[in-house]
């Protein structure tokens, strides 16, 4: 089955930057959507940003203008460039992929992002 491997999390000061990556275990020709979610302790998992293939790129209001999502189709990899980080961005970030044919959903293992001085 498809596995998503995340990397790039860590500890950063407010105003700093991090770049998350998520690589699929195999090439997938028909991806419906790929994106990022995050979950802080005691809170629900919320969408951060996602790309619906050939249709749209979407961001949560809280990250607009600061985060940029991108994909490298040849590598089956999605990235999240996070700039101007704030303490409230602290959470575990999860990669998500939805296959077009069949609609199967896959999740990454999660990577911790901590923004603190």
C-alpha positions in Angstrom: 0.0 0.0 0.0 1.0 3.6 -0.3 3.1 5.0 2.5 3.8 8.7 3.2 7.1 9.6 4.9 7.3 13.1 6.4 10.4 15.1 7.4 11.4 18.7 8.1 9.8 19.4 11.5 11.7 20.8 14.4 12.1 23.7 16.9 12.2 27.2 15.5 11.9 30.7 17.0 9.0 32.9 16.2 9.5 34.6 12.8 11.6 31.7 11.6 11.0 29.2 8.8 10.7 25.5 8.2 10.1 23.4 5.1 8.2 20.1 5.5 8.3 17.4 2.9 6.1 14.3 2.4 7.2 11.6 -0.1 4.9 8.8 -1.3 6.4 5.3 -1.5 5.5 4.9 -5.1 4.5 7.0 -8.1 0.8 7.6 -8.3 -0.6 8.8 -11.6 -4.0 9.9 -10.4 -3.9 11.9 -7.2 -7.1 13.7 -6.4 -5.6 15.8 -3.6 -2.6 16.1 -1.5 -2.0 18.4 1.5 -1.3 19.1 5.1 -3.2 19.0 8.4 -2.1 19.8 11.9 -3.2 18.9 15.4 -2.2 20.5 18.7 -2.6 18.7 22.0 -6.3 18.5 23.1 -7.5 19.9 19.8 -9.0 18.5 16.6 -7.0 17.9 13.5 -7.5 20.9 11.1 -6.6 21.4 7.5 -3.6 23.7 6.8 -3.3 23.6 3.0 -4.1 21.3 0.1 -4.0 20.9 -3.6 -6.8 19.5 -5.6 -5.1 18.3 -8.8 -5.8 20.5 -11.7 -8.4 22.6 -9.9 -7.3 24.5 -6.9 -4.9 25.3 -4.1 -6.4 26.1 -0.7 -5.1 27.5 2.6 -6.5 27.9 6.1 -7.1 31.6 6.8 -4.6 31.4 9.7 -1.7 30.6 7.3 -2.5 32.6 4.2 0.4 34.7 3.1 2.9 32.8 5.3 2.7 29.1 4.1 3.1 27.8 0.6 2.2 24.3 -0.5 3.8 22.8 -3.6 4.1 19.4 -5.4 6.8 17.7 -7.3 4.8 15.2 -9.4 7.9 13.3 -10.7 8.9 12.5 -7.1 5.4 12.0 -5.7 6.3 14.6 -3.0 4.4 17.5 -1.5 6.1 20.3 0.4 5.0 22.9 2.9 7.1 26.0 3.1 6.3 27.8 6.4 7.5 31.3 6.9 6.9 33.9 9.6 6.1 31.1 12.1 4.1 31.9 15.2 3.8 30.1 18.5 0.2 29.2 17.5 1.6 27.2 14.6 2.9 24.6 17.1 1.4 21.2 16.3 2.0 17.9 14.8 1.7 18.2 11.1 0.3 15.3 9.0 0.6 14.8 5.3 -2.5 13.5 3.5 -3.1 12.0 0.0 -6.3 11.0 -1.7 -6.2 8.8 -4.7 -8.6 9.8 -7.5 -9.6 6.3 -8.6 -11.4 4.8 -5.6 -10.9 7.7 -3.3 -8.6 5.9 -0.9 -7.0 8.2 1.8 -3.5 7.9 3.2 -1.8 9.7 6.1 1.8 10.4 7.0 3.2 9.5 10.4 3.2 13.1 11.6 6.1 15.5 12.3 6.4 17.9 15.2 6.7 21.6 14.6 7.4 23.7 17.7 7.6 27.5 17.5 9.0 29.0 20.7 11.6 31.5 21.9 
